Amino acid sequence: MPTSRFGRRLLLGVFVLGLVGDVLGYWGSTGEELTTLTGVGFGLVEVPALFLMIPAAVSYGLGG
């Protein structure tokens, strides 16, 4: 089914984007202080990816 394949790829892509944001946000800091890389990773990559996971999961679920 093409819709199921699209939903699966979209969900996987958003998950990987969130993982990249997680790596930048949590492992990009130096010790206890927050860096610009932490803010970019969390605020500009991970949080939008979390919000995009909802429609991606719905698309994958409806495509089955």
MIDODO-721749 format. One line per 5 residues: number of its first residue (from 1); their letters; for each residue x, y, z of N, C-alpha, C. Coordinates in steps of 0.001 Angstrom, whole numbers, plus 524288, in hexadecimal, padded with zeros to 5 digits. Example, Ala and Ser with C-alpha at 12.3 -4.5 7.8 and 13.67 -1.06 7.14 Angstrom:
MIDODO-721749
1	as	83386:7E9C6:81E78:8300C:7EE6C:81E78:83390:7F31C:81E78 | 83232:7F736:81BA8:83566:7FBDC:81BE4:83264:8001E:81EBE
This chain:
MIDODO-721749
1	mptsr	80344:7FB62:80000:80000:80000:80000:80375:804E3:80000 | 802BB:8085D:7FC4E:80604:80D0A:7FC11:8053D:810BE:800B0 | 80080:81118:802B2:7FF83:814A4:80711:80242:812B7:80BFA | 8023B:80DA6:80CD0:804D5:80B65:81152:80AB9:80C2C:810F3 | 80CE6:80B9A:80C50:81283:80C5F:80B94:813F7:81212:80C92
6	fgrrl	810C6:815B4:80AAD:811C0:81B44:80B96:8118E:81C82:81165 | 80D9A:81A91:81422:80D1A:81B8F:819BC:811A3:81951:81CD3 | 81356:814AD:81B53:817B5:81237:81DFF:81CBF:8155A:81D34 | 81DA8:81710:81866:8225E:81A2D:8174E:82221:81F7D:819F7 | 81D95:821D6:81A0F:81CF6:826DE:81CB1:81DF3:82651:82287
11	llgvf	81BCF:82249:824E7:81C95:8216E:82A7B:8224B:82046:82BAD | 824D2:81D40:8287A:82A54:81C1A:82948:82DAD:82108:828A8 | 82C6E:82437:824C1:82F5B:8290A:823EB:82ED4:82CD0:8286E | 82A16:82D58:82A7A:82939:830E0:82EE6:82BE5:82EBD:833CD | 82BDB:82999:83466:82E7E:82739:838DF:8345F:82839:838A4
16	vlglv	836AF:827A2:83406:83C48:828A5:8336A:83D78:82E6D:83456 | 83A18:831E5:83271:83ACD:83777:8336A:83AAC:838A1:83945 | 83714:83636:83C11:836D8:836DB:841B8:83BA6:834B1:8446F | 83DB8:83069:84268:84273:82E28:844A0:8471D:831C3:843E1 | 8477D:83431:83F5C:84BB4:837F1:83E5E:84B38:83C97:8421D
21	gdvlg	84676:83E84:842CA:8459C:842C7:84678:846E3:8413E:84C09 | 845C1:83C5E:84D64:846F9:83A71:8529B:84CDA:83A38:85375 | 84F9C:8383F:84FA0:85550:837FC:8500D:857A1:83D72:85083 | 855D2:8410D:84D49:857CB:84668:84D97:8565C:848FE:852C2 | 8518A:8482F:8546C:84FA3:84ADF:85916:851FD:848F9:85E26
26	ywgst	852AC:843E7:85EA6:85463:841D1:863AE:85A2D:840A9:863E4 | 85C7C:83F51:85F8A:86206:83E12:85F96:8654B:84276:85D44 | 862DE:846A2:85B9E:865C0:84AFC:85962:86772:84F05:85D57 | 86608:84E46:86239:8677F:85214:86639:86CC9:850AA:8688E | 86EFB:85460:86B2B:873F8:85374:86DCC:8730A:853A6:873A6
31	geelt	87291:84F31:87602:871B3:84EF9:87BAA:86C36:850B6:87D18 | 86BE6:8543E:880D4:866DA:855FF:882D7:864A8:85AB5:87FF9 | 867D0:85D5A:87CE3:865E8:86216:87A53:86357:860CC:87517 | 85F70:863D2:873C7:85CB6:8632A:86ED2:85F72:86660:86AA6 | 86015:86418:86624:862A2:866C7:861DB:85EA6:8680F:85DA0
36	tltgv	86053:86AD9:859B3:85CEC:86C08:85548:85B5F:86707:8527A | 85EF6:86356:85237:85DD7:85E56:84FB3:85983:85B68:85286 | 85969:85BD9:857B1:85540:8596D:85ABE:84FFE:85BE9:8597A | 84FDA:8610A:8592E:84B00:863C7:857F0:8490B:8628C:85285 | 84C91:86251:84EC7:84B07:8610A:84968:84926:85B6D:8491B
41	gfglv	84C06:857E0:84B83:84A8E:8525D:84B4A:8454E:8514B:84DC1 | 84460:853A9:85236:83F73:852AC:854E5:83AFF:855F9:852BB | 83BE7:85B0E:85274:837A6:85EA0:85110:83631:85EAD:84B53 | 83A0C:85E26:847EC:838F2:85EAB:84253:838BA:85984:83F62 | 83A85:85542:841CC:83A79:8503F:83F0F:83706:84C4B:841DD
46	evpal	8380A:84B60:846DE:83549:8472F:84996:82F86:84866:84A98 | 82E58:84D08:84C6D:828E5:84E5D:84DA5:82568:84E52:848C5 | 82707:850BA:84469:823C0:8503C:83FB5:82332:84A96:83DD3 | 82754:84785:83E7A:826FA:84206:83CEC:822F6:83F22:84041 | 822B4:84067:8453C:81ECA:83DF4:84899:81940:83F5A:846DD
51	flmip	8187C:84440:84558:81352:845D3:84383:81204:84369:83E33 | 815ED:84282:83AF8:81504:84014:835E1:81418:83A31:83643 | 8158F:837DB:83AA6:814AE:8323C:83B4F:80EE7:830E6:83BA8 | 80BCB:83470:83D8E:8062F:83360:83E21:8039B:832A0:838C8 | 80405:8365E:83523:8019E:8355D:83005:80450:830F0:82D09
56	aavsy	80959:8301B:82DF4:80C0C:82BCF:82B4F:809F8:82692:82D39 | 80914:82618:83244:806F2:82145:83468:8015E:82068:83293 | 7FE59:8248D:83249:7F8F5:82415:8304E:7F8FB:8226A:82A90 | 7FC73:824B4:82781:7FCE4:82346:821F7:7FE77:81D8E:8215D | 80205:81BCB:8249C:803AE:81656:8245E:7FF34:812BA:82627
61	glgg	7FC63:8144E:82A28:7F81B:8111B:82C10:7F38E:810BF:82845 | 7F25C:814F4:82597:7EE05:814E2:821EA:7EF6E:8124D:81CB7 | 7F47C:811D7:81BB4:7F626:80F91:816B9:7F5EC:809A5:816AA | 7F542:80735:81B33:7F56A:80188:81B92:7F0EC:7FEFC:8191B
